[in-house]
Amino acid sequence: MKWRVILEEDPETGEWAVWCPELPGCTSVGETEEEALENIKEAIQLYLQQEEIELAPGAIAREIIV
């Protein structure tokens, strides 16, 4: 799956900040552009990782396609 990411170099430190606009709060950094891109891949995977949900009695979990 492809995701759009935005990279910005910090002029003071030279490090790269990177985030995915479609996934609020999904950000990372790296000392190089390449490292930042590898780090955001891992951040996106963790962001999308499904966690167990504890449901209230009588609640039903379903999956939908949008």
CHARMM-style PDB file with segment names, atoms N, HN, CA, C and O in Angstrom:
ATOM      1  N   MET     1       0.834  -1.162   0.000  1.00  0.00      PROA
ATOM      2  CA  MET     1       0.000   0.000   0.000  1.00  0.00      PROA
ATOM      3  C   MET     1       0.893   1.244   0.000  1.00  0.00      PROA
ATOM      4  O   MET     1       1.897   1.289   0.711  1.00  0.00      PROA
ATOM      5  N   LYS     2       0.536   2.229  -0.779  1.00  0.00      PROA
ATOM      6  HN  LYS     2      -0.279   2.193  -1.357  1.00  0.00      PROA
ATOM      7  CA  LYS     2       1.316   3.454  -0.860  1.00  0.00      PROA
ATOM      8  C   LYS     2       0.745   4.514   0.069  1.00  0.00      PROA
ATOM      9  O   LYS     2      -0.472   4.650   0.199  1.00  0.00      PROA
ATOM     10  N   TRP     3       1.633   5.265   0.714  1.00  0.00      PROA
ATOM     11  HN  TRP     3       2.621   5.155   0.609  1.00  0.00      PROA
ATOM     12  CA  TRP     3       1.254   6.367   1.575  1.00  0.00      PROA
ATOM     13  C   TRP     3       2.080   7.584   1.195  1.00  0.00      PROA
ATOM     14  O   TRP     3       3.274   7.473   0.916  1.00  0.00      PROA
ATOM     15  N   ARG     4       1.447   8.730   1.185  1.00  0.00      PROA
ATOM     16  HN  ARG     4       0.477   8.820   1.411  1.00  0.00      PROA
ATOM     17  CA  ARG     4       2.151   9.985   0.925  1.00  0.00      PROA
ATOM     18  C   ARG     4       2.787  10.442   2.234  1.00  0.00      PROA
ATOM     19  O   ARG     4       2.127  10.446   3.273  1.00  0.00      PROA
ATOM     20  N   VAL     5       4.059  10.827   2.193  1.00  0.00      PROA
ATOM     21  HN  VAL     5       4.595  10.824   1.348  1.00  0.00      PROA
ATOM     22  CA  VAL     5       4.740  11.349   3.366  1.00  0.00      PROA
ATOM     23  C   VAL     5       5.392  12.684   3.019  1.00  0.00      PROA
ATOM     24  O   VAL     5       5.744  12.937   1.866  1.00  0.00      PROA
ATOM     25  N   ILE     6       5.547  13.526   4.025  1.00  0.00      PROA
ATOM     26  HN  ILE     6       5.261  13.320   4.962  1.00  0.00      PROA
ATOM     27  CA  ILE     6       6.145  14.839   3.867  1.00  0.00      PROA
ATOM     28  C   ILE     6       7.451  14.863   4.655  1.00  0.00      PROA
ATOM     29  O   ILE     6       7.482  14.511   5.835  1.00  0.00      PROA
ATOM     30  N   LEU     7       8.530  15.281   3.990  1.00  0.00      PROA
ATOM     31  HN  LEU     7       8.505  15.567   3.032  1.00  0.00      PROA
ATOM     32  CA  LEU     7       9.855  15.383   4.618  1.00  0.00      PROA
ATOM     33  C   LEU     7      10.251  16.849   4.716  1.00  0.00      PROA
ATOM     34  O   LEU     7      10.042  17.622   3.781  1.00  0.00      PROA
ATOM     35  N   GLU     8      10.823  17.224   5.853  1.00  0.00      PROA
ATOM     36  HN  GLU     8      10.993  16.596   6.613  1.00  0.00      PROA
ATOM     37  CA  GLU     8      11.364  18.570   6.023  1.00  0.00      PROA
ATOM     38  C   GLU     8      12.682  18.484   6.779  1.00  0.00      PROA
ATOM     39  O   GLU     8      12.784  17.811   7.805  1.00  0.00      PROA
ATOM     40  N   GLU     9      13.676  19.167   6.264  1.00  0.00      PROA
ATOM     41  HN  GLU     9      13.593  19.714   5.431  1.00  0.00      PROA
ATOM     42  CA  GLU     9      14.975  19.191   6.932  1.00  0.00      PROA
ATOM     43  C   GLU     9      14.998  20.324   7.947  1.00  0.00      PROA
ATOM     44  O   GLU     9      14.597  21.447   7.642  1.00  0.00      PROA
ATOM     45  N   ASP    10      15.467  20.028   9.150  1.00  0.00      PROA
ATOM     46  HN  ASP    10      15.793  19.116   9.398  1.00  0.00      PROA
ATOM     47  CA  ASP    10      15.620  21.051  10.184  1.00  0.00      PROA
ATOM     48  C   ASP    10      16.906  21.817   9.893  1.00  0.00      PROA
ATOM     49  O   ASP    10      17.989  21.232   9.931  1.00  0.00      PROA
ATOM     50  N   PRO    11      16.807  23.113   9.602  1.00  0.00      PROA
ATOM     51  CA  PRO    11      18.009  23.866   9.232  1.00  0.00      PROA
ATOM     52  C   PRO    11      19.038  23.965  10.358  1.00  0.00      PROA
ATOM     53  O   PRO    11      20.222  24.164  10.086  1.00  0.00      PROA
ATOM     54  N   GLU    12      18.611  23.831  11.615  1.00  0.00      PROA
ATOM     55  HN  GLU    12      17.649  23.669  11.836  1.00  0.00      PROA
ATOM     56  CA  GLU    12      19.540  23.932  12.736  1.00  0.00      PROA
ATOM     57  C   GLU    12      20.282  22.633  13.009  1.00  0.00      PROA
ATOM     58  O   GLU    12      21.484  22.648  13.277  1.00  0.00      PROA
ATOM     59  N   THR    13      19.570  21.500  12.942  1.00  0.00      PROA
ATOM     60  HN  THR    13      18.594  21.487  12.724  1.00  0.00      PROA
ATOM     61  CA  THR    13      20.186  20.216  13.283  1.00  0.00      PROA
ATOM     62  C   THR    13      20.587  19.399  12.066  1.00  0.00      PROA
ATOM     63  O   THR    13      21.449  18.524  12.154  1.00  0.00      PROA
ATOM     64  N   GLY    14      19.957  19.688  10.920  1.00  0.00      PROA
ATOM     65  HN  GLY    14      19.258  20.399  10.848  1.00  0.00      PROA
ATOM     66  CA  GLY    14      20.217  18.896   9.717  1.00  0.00      PROA
ATOM     67  C   GLY    14      19.439  17.589   9.692  1.00  0.00      PROA
ATOM     68  O   GLY    14      19.520  16.838   8.720  1.00  0.00      PROA
ATOM     69  N   GLU    15      18.682  17.309  10.757  1.00  0.00      PROA
ATOM     70  HN  GLU    15      18.616  17.919  11.546  1.00  0.00      PROA
ATOM     71  CA  GLU    15      17.871  16.086  10.785  1.00  0.00      PROA
ATOM     72  C   GLU    15      16.615  16.287   9.955  1.00  0.00      PROA
ATOM     73  O   GLU    15      16.230  17.412   9.635  1.00  0.00      PROA
ATOM     74  N   TRP    16      15.981  15.160   9.610  1.00  0.00      PROA
ATOM     75  HN  TRP    16      16.294  14.246   9.870  1.00  0.00      PROA
ATOM     76  CA  TRP    16      14.785  15.173   8.778  1.00  0.00      PROA
ATOM     77  C   TRP    16      13.571  14.775   9.598  1.00  0.00      PROA
ATOM     78  O   TRP    16      13.576  13.743  10.270  1.00  0.00      PROA
ATOM     79  N   ALA    17      12.532  15.596   9.540  1.00  0.00      PROA
ATOM     80  HN  ALA    17      12.528  16.434   8.994  1.00  0.00      PROA
ATOM     81  CA  ALA    17      11.234  15.265  10.121  1.00  0.00      PROA
ATOM     82  C   ALA    17      10.367  14.730   8.994  1.00  0.00      PROA
ATOM     83  O   ALA    17      10.447  15.208   7.862  1.00  0.00      PROA
ATOM     84  N   VAL    18       9.544  13.746   9.301  1.00  0.00      PROA
ATOM     85  HN  VAL    18       9.480  13.358  10.220  1.00  0.00      PROA
ATOM     86  CA  VAL    18       8.682  13.139   8.282  1.00  0.00      PROA
ATOM     87  C   VAL    18       7.356  12.773   8.920  1.00  0.00      PROA
ATOM     88  O   VAL    18       7.310  12.302  10.056  1.00  0.00      PROA
ATOM     89  N   TRP    19       6.270  12.994   8.176  1.00  0.00      PROA
ATOM     90  HN  TRP    19       6.307  13.376   7.253  1.00  0.00      PROA
ATOM     91  CA  TRP    19       4.950  12.595   8.664  1.00  0.00      PROA
ATOM     92  C   TRP    19       4.059  12.203   7.508  1.00  0.00      PROA
ATOM     93  O   TRP    19       4.314  12.527   6.348  1.00  0.00      PROA
ATOM     94  N   CYS    20       2.995  11.490   7.870  1.00  0.00      PROA
ATOM     95  HN  CYS    20       2.788  11.227   8.812  1.00  0.00      PROA
ATOM     96  CA  CYS    20       2.028  11.004   6.893  1.00  0.00      PROA
ATOM     97  C   CYS    20       0.732  11.785   7.098  1.00  0.00      PROA
ATOM     98  O   CYS    20       0.056  11.582   8.106  1.00  0.00      PROA
ATOM     99  N   PRO    21       0.367  12.672   6.170  1.00  0.00      PROA
ATOM    100  CA  PRO    21      -0.820  13.513   6.347  1.00  0.00      PROA
ATOM    101  C   PRO    21      -2.122  12.730   6.527  1.00  0.00      PROA
ATOM    102  O   PRO    21      -3.033  13.200   7.207  1.00  0.00      PROA
ATOM    103  N   GLU    22      -2.217  11.556   5.933  1.00  0.00      PROA
ATOM    104  HN  GLU    22      -1.476  11.174   5.380  1.00  0.00      PROA
ATOM    105  CA  GLU    22      -3.445  10.767   6.023  1.00  0.00      PROA
ATOM    106  C   GLU    22      -3.599  10.055   7.361  1.00  0.00      PROA
ATOM    107  O   GLU    22      -4.678   9.548   7.668  1.00  0.00      PROA
ATOM    108  N   LEU    23      -2.532  10.009   8.165  1.00  0.00      PROA
ATOM    109  HN  LEU    23      -1.656  10.420   7.916  1.00  0.00      PROA
ATOM    110  CA  LEU    23      -2.566   9.320   9.450  1.00  0.00      PROA
ATOM    111  C   LEU    23      -2.188  10.318  10.545  1.00  0.00      PROA
ATOM    112  O   LEU    23      -1.007  10.441  10.872  1.00  0.00      PROA
ATOM    113  N   PRO    24      -3.144  11.023  11.112  1.00  0.00      PROA
ATOM    114  CA  PRO    24      -2.849  12.057  12.104  1.00  0.00      PROA
ATOM    115  C   PRO    24      -1.978  11.543  13.247  1.00  0.00      PROA
ATOM    116  O   PRO    24      -2.264  10.506  13.845  1.00  0.00      PROA
ATOM    117  N   GLY    25      -0.928  12.274  13.535  1.00  0.00      PROA
ATOM    118  HN  GLY    25      -0.696  13.117  13.049  1.00  0.00      PROA
ATOM    119  CA  GLY    25      -0.032  11.901  14.621  1.00  0.00      PROA
ATOM    120  C   GLY    25       1.040  10.908  14.245  1.00  0.00      PROA
ATOM    121  O   GLY    25       1.882  10.572  15.078  1.00  0.00      PROA
ATOM    122  N   CYS    26       1.036  10.427  13.014  1.00  0.00      PROA
ATOM    123  HN  CYS    26       0.352  10.700  12.338  1.00  0.00      PROA
ATOM    124  CA  CYS    26       2.032   9.447  12.566  1.00  0.00      PROA
ATOM    125  C   CYS    26       3.247  10.214  12.042  1.00  0.00      PROA
ATOM    126  O   CYS    26       3.255  10.685  10.905  1.00  0.00      PROA
ATOM    127  N   THR    27       4.268  10.330  12.888  1.00  0.00      PROA
ATOM    128  HN  THR    27       4.261   9.947  13.812  1.00  0.00      PROA
ATOM    129  CA  THR    27       5.460  11.104  12.564  1.00  0.00      PROA
ATOM    130  C   THR    27       6.713  10.332  12.926  1.00  0.00      PROA
ATOM    131  O   THR    27       6.662   9.349  13.666  1.00  0.00      PROA
ATOM    132  N   SER    28       7.836  10.787  12.396  1.00  0.00      PROA
ATOM    133  HN  SER    28       7.877  11.585  11.795  1.00  0.00      PROA
ATOM    134  CA  SER    28       9.125  10.212  12.748  1.00  0.00      PROA
ATOM    135  C   SER    28      10.212  11.196  12.358  1.00  0.00      PROA
ATOM    136  O   SER    28       9.930  12.269  11.823  1.00  0.00      PROA
ATOM    137  N   VAL    29      11.457  10.824  12.629  1.00  0.00      PROA
ATOM    138  HN  VAL    29      11.686   9.953  13.064  1.00  0.00      PROA
ATOM    139  CA  VAL    29      12.620  11.642  12.281  1.00  0.00      PROA
ATOM    140  C   VAL    29      13.754  10.722  11.863  1.00  0.00      PROA
ATOM    141  O   VAL    29      13.687   9.506  12.044  1.00  0.00      PROA
ATOM    142  N   GLY    30      14.789  11.315  11.306  1.00  0.00      PROA
ATOM    143  HN  GLY    30      14.844  12.302  11.158  1.00  0.00      PROA
ATOM    144  CA  GLY    30      15.992  10.577  10.959  1.00  0.00      PROA
ATOM    145  C   GLY    30      17.141  11.537  10.733  1.00  0.00      PROA
ATOM    146  O   GLY    30      16.933  12.703  10.398  1.00  0.00      PROA
ATOM    147  N   GLU    31      18.349  11.046  10.914  1.00  0.00      PROA
ATOM    148  HN  GLU    31      18.519  10.098  11.186  1.00  0.00      PROA
ATOM    149  CA  GLU    31      19.523  11.882  10.682  1.00  0.00      PROA
ATOM    150  C   GLU    31      19.713  12.170   9.201  1.00  0.00      PROA
ATOM    151  O   GLU    31      20.281  13.196   8.826  1.00  0.00      PROA
ATOM    152  N   THR    32      19.234  11.255   8.361  1.00  0.00      PROA
ATOM    153  HN  THR    32      18.773  10.421   8.665  1.00  0.00      PROA
ATOM    154  CA  THR    32      19.304  11.438   6.910  1.00  0.00      PROA
ATOM    155  C   THR    32      17.897  11.274   6.344  1.00  0.00      PROA
ATOM    156  O   THR    32      16.996  10.782   7.024  1.00  0.00      PROA
ATOM    157  N   GLU    33      17.720  11.689   5.094  1.00  0.00      PROA
ATOM    158  HN  GLU    33      18.452  12.088   4.542  1.00  0.00      PROA
ATOM    159  CA  GLU    33      16.428  11.513   4.439  1.00  0.00      PROA
ATOM    160  C   GLU    33      16.082  10.032   4.350  1.00  0.00      PROA
ATOM    161  O   GLU    33      14.935   9.646   4.579  1.00  0.00      PROA
ATOM    162  N   GLU    34      17.060   9.206   4.020  1.00  0.00      PROA
ATOM    163  HN  GLU    34      17.991   9.519   3.834  1.00  0.00      PROA
ATOM    164  CA  GLU    34      16.827   7.766   3.894  1.00  0.00      PROA
ATOM    165  C   GLU    34      16.422   7.144   5.224  1.00  0.00      PROA
ATOM    166  O   GLU    34      15.512   6.317   5.276  1.00  0.00      PROA
ATOM    167  N   GLU    35      17.101   7.545   6.303  1.00  0.00      PROA
ATOM    168  HN  GLU    35      17.840   8.217   6.260  1.00  0.00      PROA
ATOM    169  CA  GLU    35      16.762   7.021   7.624  1.00  0.00      PROA
ATOM    170  C   GLU    35      15.355   7.461   8.032  1.00  0.00      PROA
ATOM    171  O   GLU    35      14.599   6.671   8.598  1.00  0.00      PROA
ATOM    172  N   ALA    36      15.004   8.703   7.751  1.00  0.00      PROA
ATOM    173  HN  ALA    36      15.618   9.345   7.290  1.00  0.00      PROA
ATOM    174  CA  ALA    36      13.670   9.195   8.076  1.00  0.00      PROA
ATOM    175  C   ALA    36      12.605   8.390   7.331  1.00  0.00      PROA
ATOM    176  O   ALA    36      11.567   8.058   7.904  1.00  0.00      PROA
ATOM    177  N   LEU    37      12.852   8.076   6.067  1.00  0.00      PROA
ATOM    178  HN  LEU    37      13.696   8.345   5.601  1.00  0.00      PROA
ATOM    179  CA  LEU    37      11.890   7.292   5.288  1.00  0.00      PROA
ATOM    180  C   LEU    37      11.743   5.881   5.844  1.00  0.00      PROA
ATOM    181  O   LEU    37      10.634   5.349   5.895  1.00  0.00      PROA
ATOM    182  N   GLU    38      12.848   5.271   6.262  1.00  0.00      PROA
ATOM    183  HN  GLU    38      13.749   5.704   6.221  1.00  0.00      PROA
ATOM    184  CA  GLU    38      12.760   3.936   6.868  1.00  0.00      PROA
ATOM    185  C   GLU    38      11.998   4.009   8.189  1.00  0.00      PROA
ATOM    186  O   GLU    38      11.198   3.127   8.499  1.00  0.00      PROA
ATOM    187  N   ASN    39      12.248   5.056   8.960  1.00  0.00      PROA
ATOM    188  HN  ASN    39      12.898   5.774   8.708  1.00  0.00      PROA
ATOM    189  CA  ASN    39      11.580   5.197  10.254  1.00  0.00      PROA
ATOM    190  C   ASN    39      10.082   5.434  10.103  1.00  0.00      PROA
ATOM    191  O   ASN    39       9.297   4.926  10.903  1.00  0.00      PROA
ATOM    192  N   ILE    40       9.672   6.199   9.089  1.00  0.00      PROA
ATOM    193  HN  ILE    40      10.310   6.612   8.439  1.00  0.00      PROA
ATOM    194  CA  ILE    40       8.238   6.441   8.920  1.00  0.00      PROA
ATOM    195  C   ILE    40       7.531   5.175   8.438  1.00  0.00      PROA
ATOM    196  O   ILE    40       6.352   4.978   8.734  1.00  0.00      PROA
ATOM    197  N   LYS    41       8.231   4.323   7.705  1.00  0.00      PROA
ATOM    198  HN  LYS    41       9.188   4.484   7.464  1.00  0.00      PROA
ATOM    199  CA  LYS    41       7.630   3.041   7.314  1.00  0.00      PROA
ATOM    200  C   LYS    41       7.253   2.245   8.561  1.00  0.00      PROA
ATOM    201  O   LYS    41       6.152   1.701   8.653  1.00  0.00      PROA
ATOM    202  N   GLU    42       8.169   2.185   9.510  1.00  0.00      PROA
ATOM    203  HN  GLU    42       9.063   2.627   9.436  1.00  0.00      PROA
ATOM    204  CA  GLU    42       7.902   1.461  10.754  1.00  0.00      PROA
ATOM    205  C   GLU    42       6.775   2.146  11.536  1.00  0.00      PROA
ATOM    206  O   GLU    42       5.915   1.471  12.101  1.00  0.00      PROA
ATOM    207  N   ALA    43       6.778   3.478  11.570  1.00  0.00      PROA
ATOM    208  HN  ALA    43       7.477   4.027  11.112  1.00  0.00      PROA
ATOM    209  CA  ALA    43       5.739   4.214  12.285  1.00  0.00      PROA
ATOM    210  C   ALA    43       4.354   3.945  11.675  1.00  0.00      PROA
ATOM    211  O   ALA    43       3.373   3.782  12.400  1.00  0.00      PROA
ATOM    212  N   ILE    44       4.286   3.901  10.350  1.00  0.00      PROA
ATOM    213  HN  ILE    44       5.083   4.033   9.761  1.00  0.00      PROA
ATOM    214  CA  ILE    44       3.012   3.621   9.680  1.00  0.00      PROA
ATOM    215  C   ILE    44       2.543   2.207  10.008  1.00  0.00      PROA
ATOM    216  O   ILE    44       1.361   1.994  10.278  1.00  0.00      PROA
ATOM    217  N   GLN    45       3.455   1.243   9.986  1.00  0.00      PROA
ATOM    218  HN  GLN    45       4.415   1.416   9.766  1.00  0.00      PROA
ATOM    219  CA  GLN    45       3.084  -0.131  10.323  1.00  0.00      PROA
ATOM    220  C   GLN    45       2.531  -0.214  11.743  1.00  0.00      PROA
ATOM    221  O   GLN    45       1.523  -0.880  11.980  1.00  0.00      PROA
ATOM    222  N   LEU    46       3.185   0.457  12.684  1.00  0.00      PROA
ATOM    223  HN  LEU    46       4.004   0.997  12.492  1.00  0.00      PROA
ATOM    224  CA  LEU    46       2.715   0.446  14.069  1.00  0.00      PROA
ATOM    225  C   LEU    46       1.381   1.172  14.202  1.00  0.00      PROA
ATOM    226  O   LEU    46       0.512   0.739  14.958  1.00  0.00      PROA
ATOM    227  N   TYR    47       1.216   2.258  13.483  1.00  0.00      PROA
ATOM    228  HN  TYR    47       1.922   2.610  12.868  1.00  0.00      PROA
ATOM    229  CA  TYR    47      -0.023   3.032  13.513  1.00  0.00      PROA
ATOM    230  C   TYR    47      -1.204   2.182  13.057  1.00  0.00      PROA
ATOM    231  O   TYR    47      -2.290   2.249  13.632  1.00  0.00      PROA
ATOM    232  N   LEU    48      -0.979   1.387  12.023  1.00  0.00      PROA
ATOM    233  HN  LEU    48      -0.097   1.332  11.556  1.00  0.00      PROA
ATOM    234  CA  LEU    48      -2.051   0.590  11.433  1.00  0.00      PROA
ATOM    235  C   LEU    48      -2.259  -0.762  12.117  1.00  0.00      PROA
ATOM    236  O   LEU    48      -3.213  -1.474  11.805  1.00  0.00      PROA
ATOM    237  N   GLN    49      -1.382  -1.112  13.034  1.00  0.00      PROA
ATOM    238  HN  GLN    49      -0.607  -0.533  13.287  1.00  0.00      PROA
ATOM    239  CA  GLN    49      -1.465  -2.404  13.710  1.00  0.00      PROA
ATOM    240  C   GLN    49      -2.747  -2.474  14.533  1.00  0.00      PROA
ATOM    241  O   GLN    49      -3.021  -1.605  15.360  1.00  0.00      PROA
ATOM    242  N   GLN    50      -3.512  -3.508  14.293  1.00  0.00      PROA
ATOM    243  HN  GLN    50      -3.290  -4.215  13.621  1.00  0.00      PROA
ATOM    244  CA  GLN    50      -4.775  -3.679  15.013  1.00  0.00      PROA
ATOM    245  C   GLN    50      -4.519  -4.194  16.415  1.00  0.00      PROA
ATOM    246  O   GLN    50      -3.679  -5.066  16.636  1.00  0.00      PROA
ATOM    247  N   GLU    51      -5.256  -3.639  17.346  1.00  0.00      PROA
ATOM    248  HN  GLU    51      -5.938  -2.930  17.166  1.00  0.00      PROA
ATOM    249  CA  GLU    51      -5.156  -4.065  18.735  1.00  0.00      PROA
ATOM    250  C   GLU    51      -6.468  -4.707  19.159  1.00  0.00      PROA
ATOM    251  O   GLU    51      -7.526  -4.425  18.597  1.00  0.00      PROA
ATOM    252  N   GLU    52      -6.381  -5.563  20.146  1.00  0.00      PROA
ATOM    253  HN  GLU    52      -5.521  -5.792  20.603  1.00  0.00      PROA
ATOM    254  CA  GLU    52      -7.586  -6.178  20.693  1.00  0.00      PROA
ATOM    255  C   GLU    52      -8.455  -5.095  21.322  1.00  0.00      PROA
ATOM    256  O   GLU    52      -7.959  -4.199  22.004  1.00  0.00      PROA
ATOM    257  N   ILE    53      -9.744  -5.194  21.082  1.00  0.00      PROA
ATOM    258  HN  ILE    53     -10.147  -5.922  20.527  1.00  0.00      PROA
ATOM    259  CA  ILE    53     -10.697  -4.232  21.632  1.00  0.00      PROA
ATOM    260  C   ILE    53     -11.585  -4.958  22.622  1.00  0.00      PROA
ATOM    261  O   ILE    53     -12.174  -5.992  22.306  1.00  0.00      PROA
ATOM    262  N   GLU    54     -11.675  -4.411  23.818  1.00  0.00      PROA
ATOM    263  HN  GLU    54     -11.196  -3.571  24.074  1.00  0.00      PROA
ATOM    264  CA  GLU    54     -12.551  -4.994  24.823  1.00  0.00      PROA
ATOM    265  C   GLU    54     -13.946  -4.407  24.642  1.00  0.00      PROA
ATOM    266  O   GLU    54     -14.151  -3.203  24.798  1.00  0.00      PROA
ATOM    267  N   LEU    55     -14.886  -5.257  24.315  1.00  0.00      PROA
ATOM    268  HN  LEU    55     -14.720  -6.235  24.188  1.00  0.00      PROA
ATOM    269  CA  LEU    55     -16.247  -4.809  24.026  1.00  0.00      PROA
ATOM    270  C   LEU    55     -17.134  -4.889  25.255  1.00  0.00      PROA
ATOM    271  O   LEU    55     -16.972  -5.767  26.103  1.00  0.00      PROA
ATOM    272  N   ALA    56     -18.065  -3.965  25.335  1.00  0.00      PROA
ATOM    273  HN  ALA    56     -18.197  -3.252  24.646  1.00  0.00      PROA
ATOM    274  CA  ALA    56     -19.074  -3.989  26.390  1.00  0.00      PROA
ATOM    275  C   ALA    56     -20.012  -5.159  26.127  1.00  0.00      PROA
ATOM    276  O   ALA    56     -20.144  -5.583  24.979  1.00  0.00      PROA
ATOM    277  N   PRO    57     -20.659  -5.687  27.143  1.00  0.00      PROA
ATOM    278  CA  PRO    57     -21.606  -6.788  26.942  1.00  0.00      PROA
ATOM    279  C   PRO    57     -22.680  -6.403  25.922  1.00  0.00      PROA
ATOM    280  O   PRO    57     -23.277  -5.331  26.012  1.00  0.00      PROA
ATOM    281  N   GLY    58     -22.913  -7.270  24.973  1.00  0.00      PROA
ATOM    282  HN  GLY    58     -22.429  -8.142  24.900  1.00  0.00      PROA
ATOM    283  CA  GLY    58     -23.912  -7.040  23.947  1.00  0.00      PROA
ATOM    284  C   GLY    58     -23.392  -6.283  22.729  1.00  0.00      PROA
ATOM    285  O   GLY    58     -24.098  -6.190  21.725  1.00  0.00      PROA
ATOM    286  N   ALA    59     -22.167  -5.737  22.791  1.00  0.00      PROA
ATOM    287  HN  ALA    59     -21.594  -5.813  23.607  1.00  0.00      PROA
ATOM    288  CA  ALA    59     -21.607  -5.002  21.656  1.00  0.00      PROA
ATOM    289  C   ALA    59     -21.126  -5.989  20.596  1.00  0.00      PROA
ATOM    290  O   ALA    59     -20.705  -7.100  20.915  1.00  0.00      PROA
ATOM    291  N   ILE    60     -21.193  -5.578  19.351  1.00  0.00      PROA
ATOM    292  HN  ILE    60     -21.536  -4.676  19.091  1.00  0.00      PROA
ATOM    293  CA  ILE    60     -20.805  -6.431  18.233  1.00  0.00      PROA
ATOM    294  C   ILE    60     -19.733  -5.705  17.412  1.00  0.00      PROA
ATOM    295  O   ILE    60     -19.895  -4.531  17.077  1.00  0.00      PROA
ATOM    296  N   ALA    61     -18.654  -6.393  17.095  1.00  0.00      PROA
ATOM    297  HN  ALA    61     -18.522  -7.346  17.368  1.00  0.00      PROA
ATOM    298  CA  ALA    61     -17.598  -5.821  16.250  1.00  0.00      PROA
ATOM    299  C   ALA    61     -17.820  -6.306  14.809  1.00  0.00      PROA
ATOM    300  O   ALA    61     -18.076  -7.488  14.582  1.00  0.00      PROA
ATOM    301  N   ARG    62     -17.721  -5.402  13.854  1.00  0.00      PROA
ATOM    302  HN  ARG    62     -17.513  -4.441  14.038  1.00  0.00      PROA
ATOM    303  CA  ARG    62     -17.846  -5.740  12.440  1.00  0.00      PROA
ATOM    304  C   ARG    62     -16.739  -5.017  11.669  1.00  0.00      PROA
ATOM    305  O   ARG    62     -16.196  -4.020  12.145  1.00  0.00      PROA
ATOM    306  N   GLU    63     -16.413  -5.513  10.497  1.00  0.00      PROA
ATOM    307  HN  GLU    63     -16.854  -6.323  10.110  1.00  0.00      PROA
ATOM    308  CA  GLU    63     -15.483  -4.838   9.603  1.00  0.00      PROA
ATOM    309  C   GLU    63     -16.251  -4.372   8.385  1.00  0.00      PROA
ATOM    310  O   GLU    63     -17.139  -5.073   7.900  1.00  0.00      PROA
ATOM    311  N   ILE    64     -15.916  -3.190   7.887  1.00  0.00      PROA
ATOM    312  HN  ILE    64     -15.195  -2.620   8.281  1.00  0.00      PROA
ATOM    313  CA  ILE    64     -16.555  -2.672   6.693  1.00  0.00      PROA
ATOM    314  C   ILE    64     -15.481  -2.227   5.696  1.00  0.00      PROA
ATOM    315  O   ILE    64     -14.348  -1.940   6.082  1.00  0.00      PROA
ATOM    316  N   ILE    65     -15.838  -2.175   4.444  1.00  0.00      PROA
ATOM    317  HN  ILE    65     -16.759  -2.408   4.130  1.00  0.00      PROA
ATOM    318  CA  ILE    65     -14.955  -1.683   3.397  1.00  0.00      PROA
ATOM    319  C   ILE    65     -15.478  -0.338   2.948  1.00  0.00      PROA
ATOM    320  O   ILE    65     -16.663  -0.193   2.648  1.00  0.00      PROA
ATOM    321  N   VAL    66     -14.600   0.642   2.901  1.00  0.00      PROA
ATOM    322  HN  VAL    66     -13.637   0.524   3.145  1.00  0.00      PROA
ATOM    323  CA  VAL    66     -14.999   2.001   2.509  1.00  0.00      PROA
ATOM    324  C   VAL    66     -14.361   2.333   1.179  1.00  0.00      PROA
ATOM    325  OT1 VAL    66     -14.560   3.429   0.655  1.00  0.00      PROA
TER     326      VAL     66
END
